[in-house]
């Protein structure tokens, strides 16, 4: 489980080895898919199945919980200025 604050657009990416669950705590998250988009509001969650390209974005600062294996790279192998090599453990 990862806690994050996000704002702005991420990159299209996918995770071949696992699903990714986004739970919105505050704000609003839009998850763009190649065939549409899903809006996730506070208290709601959405699971992106493994292998599905997606691009999260948030107009305002949004607090989310991510449920994914800790070793998974959050950009799905795409290296950009948003890529984080490791997560800080609490």
Buried (B, 14 or more C-beta within 10 A) or exposed (E): EBEBEBEEBBBBBBBEEBBBBBBBEEBBBBBBEEEEEBEBEBEEEBEBEEEBBBBBBBEEEBBBBBBBEEEBBBBBEBEEEEBEEEEEEE
